[in-house]
Amino acid sequence: MKSPICEMFDIEFPMLAFSHCRDVVAAVSKAGGMGVLGAVGHSPEQLEIDLKWIDEHCDGKPYGVDVLIPNKYEGKGQGLTNDDYRKMIPEAHRNFRADILEQHDVDGSVLRSLDDSEGIENSSSAALGRGLKSDYAKRVLEVAFAHPTKLIANALGVPPDWMLQMGKDNNVKVAALVGKKEHAIKQVEAGVDLLVVSGTEGGGHCGSVSTMVLVPEVRRAIKPYGNTPILAAGGIATGEQMAGIMTMGADGVWCASVFLPTLEAETSENIKEKLVSASSSDTVRSKSRTGKHSRQLSSPWTDAWESKDAPEPLPMPLQTMVSEPALSIVKDKAAIGHEGAKKLETYWVGQGIGLVNESITAGQTVQKFKEEFIEAYENINNLFD
Ligand SMILES: Cc1cc2nc3c(=O)[nH]c(=O)nc-3n(C[C@H](O)[C@H](O)[C@H](O)COP(=O)(O)O)c2cc1C
């Protein structure tokens, strides 16, 4: 294909896959697309291990790394420690999370008080809190640039100047995720090389506008600024959708949810089972996980946060410090077959999961996209004879 994305990264098929799983990243790159490793939870040491592994397993094909440096979060730039943040969490939030677990026979007693929850709050949320800080993100990026990374992507705001400069200095493209036309304009003004235009259907953090509206809207809005390539994201789980959105102005796609049930993915067996049986209505867009809107698989955990008795979610990163410790207990219990925990377990996922009803490999997923894309193209072509 002759998409600007194929030219930019020297790939066969303009499909990028965001994944926290290095196996998925390598498999997608080998299949002719390009994998992008989500590194928000990675320490520099862990990233070094994963990128070395990818280098050894991707047959020299290109790959990218994704970080998360939000423009806005509670206490940004104030030098707050994890303990300072912990003291800002109200008792009502600690008790509410423990109550949800206990309503499903999962012991949540360590989650109730400031003192009791110290261990679990430090271990399960510190990684994320750390990853948000820009000096830490810089160290992570230095590791990425020491490998043949071809793309650095940033979510939740305009990449800081130093990141754009690091990209230029290392001849690595810098992409930004956007969920709004206004954000897209700010990003092209700042000089990003590539936009990931992500609609409300997508898993993880998302805005409120659908992919089908947002992609052509952004394409028109950035026209005066040049030809910055666009990857469409959010709800895209088939090659027909990819063909459709590329007729609306996208130069390729960026997918995450469709890879979550793949055989290589990091998701647990319980989550994989829930994902392949989920319909497009089984997700919820809520602030309850991180304090910013993100789309997740509905479960009794997410239902409880939507109920009228739920406390108002706290701003990022405080809400993450509320939810992650509880969800890590749930995950561990679900892994050993606890029925209540299996019901509670959730994962970030988008509405496109309703179109995925089997677990195949990541490479097969890319192949399936290619075949569906060609079929969609031929169907449209047949309208003209
Ligand atoms: C499990 C999961 C975790 C995600 N984490 C991040 C992240 O750390 N950084 C990021 O830029 N995007 C993240 N996203 C969003 C994806 O990059 C992408 O924009 C979105 O998932 C696309 O929609 P789709 O899920 O319908 O394919 C995540 C998505 C999922 C499903």
The ligand as an ORCA input file, in Angstrom:
! r2SCAN-3c Opt
* xyz 0 1
  C      -5.800     -1.836     27.750
  C      -5.562     -0.482     27.145
  C      -4.610      0.350     27.708
  C      -4.325      1.579     27.120
  N      -3.328      2.351     27.639
  C      -2.891      3.413     26.924
  C      -1.688      4.098     27.304
  O      -1.045      3.783     28.305
  N      -1.270      5.102     26.512
  C      -1.943      5.458     25.361
  O      -1.476      6.327     24.630
  N      -3.097      4.857     25.011
  C      -3.563      3.836     25.753
  N      -4.703      3.192     25.356
  C      -5.496      3.711     24.237
  C      -5.005      3.176     22.893
  O      -3.756      3.724     22.597
  C      -5.961      3.495     21.737
  O      -6.031      4.868     21.530
  C      -7.359      2.986     21.852
  O      -7.389      1.823     22.588
  C      -7.913      2.756     20.455
  O      -9.198      2.232     20.462
  P      -9.550      0.662     20.477
  O      -9.286      0.237     21.877
  O     -10.986      0.632     20.119
  O      -8.680     -0.041     19.493
  C      -5.050      1.985     25.961
  C      -6.032      1.151     25.441
  C      -6.308     -0.066     26.008
  C      -7.375     -0.936     25.399
*
